[in-house]
Amino acid sequence: MPGNATLPMQHQPGVWRVAVSAVAVIGLVSACCVNGVAPSASAAVATAGASHAAMVPCSQAAQRLTITASVQLDPSCTYSGGFDITESNVDFDCNGALIQGLPGTRALGIVVSTNANVNVDNVTIRRCRIDGFFNNIHLVRQGFRALARGREYDHHLRNVVIEQSTLTHSQGVGIYVNDYVTDTTMRSLVITDAGSTGIYLDHGSRRAHVLGNVLARNGFVENGPGGTNTNFAGIDVRYWGPGREAIAVDGSRDNVIDHNWLINNSYGGVLLYTNCGENVHIDPNSWVDHRYGAEHNTVANNVIIGGETGVWIGSRMGENVYPMDCSDVPYVSGPLQAIILDRAPRNTVRGNTFAHLNFGVRVEDDNATVVGNHFFGEDPSQFAVVVGTPWRTQALNRPVAHATVVGNQSSIAGNLDPYRWVDGIFDLSDHANTALGTTAAFCNAPSVYRPPFVMAYAFALQDPTEPPVPPPAYRVPSLGALPRCAVREA
């Protein structure tokens, strides 16, 4: 588990019951990130100020400033204009100052940017409090959409370190790592109450290290009793969805997500998938050719508590992405239906602690490794590991293949069969998994519920000016409490 903080547990016969408060954990570490570090055994960070750097005066606090050399902020100021860092070798030391977005705007907080054909290296952002921007921090290579295939990394934005900071109440994403940005380190951060994901690793980005952070209560703007208003085919509708996850790995690869606390985020912990090329017709100027999959990522030694799913590999493999207007060609289609192959092979989930989730780990793409994790829960309708995907199996005769699920321990109360495969399986290697102290093998289960569209599980035709009416079931259905497996299969 991360650092010196202890996850409190109560022992009952055969069951470890997790009794952890997200508020308590955040309170334990929230003071860390200006004068100390978040709970990480692996994060070793410097705390000395950049005393050689110029101070940004309070008289410029309302201006948007371009930063080309190392600076400090004045901790007595509140900066509202935001900052653009455009050069290499910049130490941006907030010195504990607050950077706060103005209500009603979609401004970005701190942006590290370069033209796609210009290199930027070695930028550090530290000791910051950033609140209320659309994205509190955004890393981007401008013009990346025009990069030729195979030439995406001829130039780079790389070696950005974001540390010892708190990021709160972003309207969208807390930290957005855009396409083809490489070697980003995010450590000793507290990221809370983002409307969307806490951290977003976008397509073509690679080798990010997400180490020793706390991400809590993110992703609820796209969730909630009031739902979200949208216009679909010229009709005003309201939809309800599960919201977003703590960390999105969208066509990003070779990343390490290690020793983090992911607590009570709306959809769960880490989702690995590849965007299908959305908005190809609706908004071609924002369309991106998604050339790379979400692969060779490692999710290790994290504590993931609350939400729907802890780690979901290939989270869009069996989802209906029709409203996303995708450039990828569907292999199953129909009226208001488009099922498209996701790409998230060769990922590893190792040594994590999962608690109070419908699903600890879901696997819907090939060559996944799920090893040495521990699962806690108080409801027999919760499951440790579920492997399998529906449409690819049925339409293409390609069930999930070559999964390795070994040495996991489940302490989910009342569930002696928490390891399940659904919709067919091929070449599953499983051994040394336990449930409530006894050896447990994989066995079959019914298909997992699929919402009508990706990230939306209920719709209502409703005037957006009227008070919202929540759907009858305000949660995504789980598998439910299943009977014991009569015949074990692998």
N, C-alpha and C positions, 0 to 999 in steps of 0.2 A: 504494500500500500504506500501512497505517497508520503514521504517525509516522516516527521515525528508525530503527526496527528494520528490519534487512535480511533478506529471505527468501533464504537461501542456495540457490544453484542451481549445477548443473554442466552445462556445455555439451557435447553430443555432436553428431555430424553430423545436422542436421535436427531435433534434439530438445533441449528444455530439460527436465532431470530435476530435480525438486524433492527436496532432501535436507534436510528440516526435522524437528526433534524437538519434539514438543509439550512435553516436559519442559523443553527448553532455552528455548522461547519463554516458558513460564510462569515459569521461573526468572528470565528477563530482566526481567519486568515485575512479579513478585509483590511486590517490595519497594516498588513505586511508590505503593501506594494508601493509605498512611498519611501519608507525608511528601512524596509527589509525585503524578504522574499516570500513567495507563496510556498505551500508545503511540498517541497520536492527534494528527494534524496539526490537527484541527479543534476539539479540546476545550481551551478556555482557562478554567481554574478557579482560584478563590482558595484559598490555603492558610492564611490567617491564622485563628487560633482565635477563637471567639466569646467574647472576654475579658470582655464585659459580662454573660455569662450565668451563672446559678447552677450550681454543681457538684452532681451527684447523688452523695451520699456512699456509701462502701462499706457502711455499715450498712443501706442499702436495696437492695443488689445482688440479693438473693434475692426481692424483692417485684416483682409486676407493677405498673407505675407508669403513671398517666395524665399525659401531658405537655401543658400548655396554654400554655407560654411557652418561650423559648429556654433551652437547658441545655447543659452540658458533662458528659461522663463523666470519671471518674478513671481514668487509664490504668493505675494499679496494681491496679484491681479487675477481677474477672470477674463480669459481670452475668448472672444466670440467669433472672430473672423475666419479662423482656420489657417492651415499652413500647407504649402506645397514645397516638398523637398525634391530638388532636381539635380543634385550633384553628388558625387562620390565622397566618401570619407567625412561624413557629417555625423557628429554626436549631438542629437537633439535631446537636451536634458530639461524636462519640464520642472524639475526641482520642486515637485509637489503642487504646482499650479493647476488650476482648473481650466480646461478648455471646454466651453459649453456652447452647443448649437442654439440658434434662435428658434423659438416655436414657429411652426408653420412653414419652415423652409426645408428643402431637400439637399442642403449643403453637405459636403464631406468634411470631416474633421481634419485629420492629418493625411495627406496624400503624398506617397513617394512615387514619382513618375519619371519616365524617360521616353523619348521616341524609340520606336522598335528597333531602329538601326544605330542606337547610341548606347554605350555601356554605362551603367551606374552600379557601383560596388560599395559595400561597407558603410551602411547607414545604421545607426543605433537610435532607437526611440525609447526613452526610459523615464521612470519616476513621474508618470503623467496621470491625471484624472481627466477622462474624456467622457462627455455626457451629451446625448440628445441629438447627434448628427444623423444623417441618413445612414452612412457608414462611418463609424468613428475613426477607423483607419482603413485606407485603401491603397493597395500596391498595384501599379498598372504600367504596362508598356504600351504607350499610345500607338495606335496603328497596327496592332497585332493581327487584326483580321486580314490584312493584306500580305502577311508573310507567306512565302512560297513553301509548299510542302517539302520537308526535309531541310529547310533553312531556318527553322524557327529559333534555333539556339545559336545562330552565328553571332548574335549580340545578346546582351543579357541585362536584366535587373536581378541582382543576386546579393546574397549575404546581408540581408536586412535583419536586424535583431530588434525585437519588441519585448521589453521586459519591465518588471517591477511597476506595473501600472494597473489601474482600474478603468474599465470601459463599461459604461452603463447606459441603458435606455436608448440605444441606437434605434432609429425607426426601421431600418433594414438589418444589415449584418454588422456585427461588432468589428471583426477584422476580415476584410475581403482581399484575398490573394488572387489576382487576376491571371489571365492566360499567359503561360510561358514564363512566369516569374519563378526563379529557382532559389533554393538554399535559404529559405526564410526560417528564422528561429523565433518562436513565441514561447516565452517562459516566464514563470512567476507573475502571472496575470490573474485578475479576477474580472470575468466578463459576465454580466448579469442583465436580464430584462431586455435583451435585444428583441426587436419585433420578429426578425427572422432568425437565421442561424447565428450562433455565437462566433464561429470561425467558418469561413467558406474557402475551400481550396479548389479553384476553378480549373477548367480544362487545360491540360498541357503544363500546368505548374508541377514542380517536382522537388523532391528532397527537402520538404519542409520538416521541421522538428517542433512538435507541440509538446512542451515539457513542463510538468509541475504547475499546471494552471487549475483554477476553479471556474467552471462554467455552470451557471444556475439560472433557472427560470427563463430561459430563452425560447423564442419561437411561438409565442402565444398570440401575436397580432393576427396570424392566420388561423386562429382557433378561438374558442370562446362561445359563451351562450348566444351572443348576438350574431355569430356567423360573419360572413364577408359578402358585401354586395359586388356583383359583377354584371356585365352585359354579355350574354351568350346568344349569338345569332340574332341580335337585335332585340332580345327580350331581357328585361331586368329580372335577375334572379338573386337569391341569397343562397350561399352554400356554407356548409360546415365541414371542417377538415381536422385532421389531427395536429395541425401546426407543423413546426419545423424542429430540427434536431440541434444538439449542441454543436456538432462539427459535421459539415458536409464535405465529402471527398468526391468531387464531380469530375471524372475524367482526369484525375490527378494521380501521380504515381511516385513510388519510392519514398513515401512519407513515413515518419515515425511519430506515433501518438502515444506518449508514455508518461506514466505517473501523474495523471490528471484526475480531478474530482469532477464528474459530470452529474449534476444533481437536479432532478425535477425539471428537466427541459421537456418541452411539450411533446415532441415525437419520440424523444429518447436521446441516445448517446451519439453514435457515429453511424452515418449512412454512407455507403460506398456505391456509386453508380456512375453512369455517363449520360449526360444530357443528350437527347435525341436530335438536337439541332432545331430548337424551338423557334417559332415566329418566322419561318422561312418565307411565307407569303404575307403574313400580317404586318411584319416589320423587318423587311430584308436588310435594313441598315444596321440592325442589332443582331442579325443572325450570325452564328459562328459555326464554321466547319469543325466538328468535333472529331479530331484525328486519333486521339489517344484514349485508352480505357483507364479505369481506376484499378491499377494493378500493382503488385509488389509493395503493398502498404502493410505496416505492422501496427497493430493496436495492442499495447501491452501494459500491464501493471497499473491499469486505471481502476478507479472505483466509480461505477455507473449505477445511479439510484433513481428510480422513478421514470415515468413515461411509458411509451408503448413497447419499444424495442431497444435493447442495449447497443448491439452492433448488427447491422443489416447489410450483408454482402449481396450486391445485385438487386438493390431495392426497387428498381423499376422494370425488372425482367418480366413480371407478370401483371404489370399495371396498364390500365387503359389510358394512353396519353393523347387521345384524340383532341382535346381542347388545346394542346400545346403547339399544334400546327408544325409538325416535325419534318425535317428534311430526310431523316432515315426512313427507309421504305418498310412499312409494316408487313409482317408475315401472317398476321391474322387481321382481317378488316371486315367492316360491316357498317350498317347505319350507326353513326356516332361511336365507332369503335376503331381503335388502331393499337395493336400490340406490336411492340418493336423490341428487337434484341438489345438487352442491356449488355454492358461490357465491364465486368469487375472480377476478372480471374486472378488467381495466385495471390491471395491476401491471407494474412496471418492474424489470429486473435489469440493472445497468449497471456496467461497469468493475471487476468482481470478478476475483479469482484463485482458481481451484478446483484442488485436487490430490487424487489418490488416492481418488476416489469412483466408485461404479458409474455414477452419473449426475451430471453437473455441474448441469444445469437440466432439470427436467421441467415441461411446460406442458400442463395439462388444462382450462383455461378460456380465454375469449376475450379478444382485444385485449391480449395480453401483448406487452411489448417487451423483447427480450434483445439488448443492444447492447454491443460493445466489451469482452467478457469474455475471459479467458485460461484455458485448461484444460490441466492437466498430468496425466500418468499414465504408468505403466510396464507397463500390461496392456492389450492390444488389446480386451479385453472391457469396457473402460470407455468411456463416451460423453460427449460434450460437451453436446449439446442434443437432447432427445427431445420431440416434440410429438404429442399425440393422446390420445384417451380412448376406451375400448371401448364401454361400455353406452349411453352417450348417443348415440354414433354409430349403433349398431346398432338400438336400440329407438326412438329419436326422430328419427333421420336428422339429427342435429345434431353434426357433427364440430367439432373445435376450429377457431375462425374468427378471421381477422384478426390472426394472430401476425406480429410483425416481428422477424426474427432477422438482425442486420446487424453486420458488422465484428468478428466474434469470431475468436479464434485458438486452435487446438487443437494442443498438443504431446504428445498421447497416443501413446506409442510403439506402432508397428505398426498404428495405426488411421487409414487415409486417408479413411474415411467416418464421422466421429464425429457427424454431424448427421443425425438420422433422424426420420421421421414414422411413426406407428403408428396403425392403426385408422381411417384416413381423415383428410383435412385439407381445409380450405376457405380460400382467400384467404391463403396464406402468402407473405409478402414476405421473401425472403432474398437477400442479395448481400454480396460482399466478406468472406465467411467463408473461413478458411483451415484446412488440416490439414497439419501437418509442412511448412509453408512453401509449400504449393500451394493453389490455389483449390479449394474444396470446396462442393458443393451438397447440398441435402437429398435423401435417397432413402428408400425404404420399408424397413421392418424388421418382424419378427414382433411380435406383442403382447408387452408386458412382463408378466412373471409377476405374478399377483394372489394374495395369500394367501386362505385360506378365509374369514377374517373380518378386519376392519380391525385392524391392529396385532397380528395373531396369525398365524403361518405354520405352526405345528405344534401338535397336541393329543395328549394321552395320557390314557387312563383309568388313573388311578394313585392308590393310597392316599397322601394327603399326608404320612403319617408315614413312608413308605418313602423310601430314598435316591433322589434324582432320576436319571433316565436321560435324557441329552440325545438329541434327535432325530438321525437319521443325518446330515443336512445342517444344520450350525449356522450358516447364513447364508441370507439371502433370495437366491434365484437371480437373476442378472442376465440380460441379453440374450445373454451369451456373445460369443465372438469370431465376428463375422459375415463372410461373404465380401464382396469388393468389390461395389459396386453396378454391375450390368450396364447398367441403364437409370436415368437420373436423372430424378426427377419433382419437381414443385413444386406 
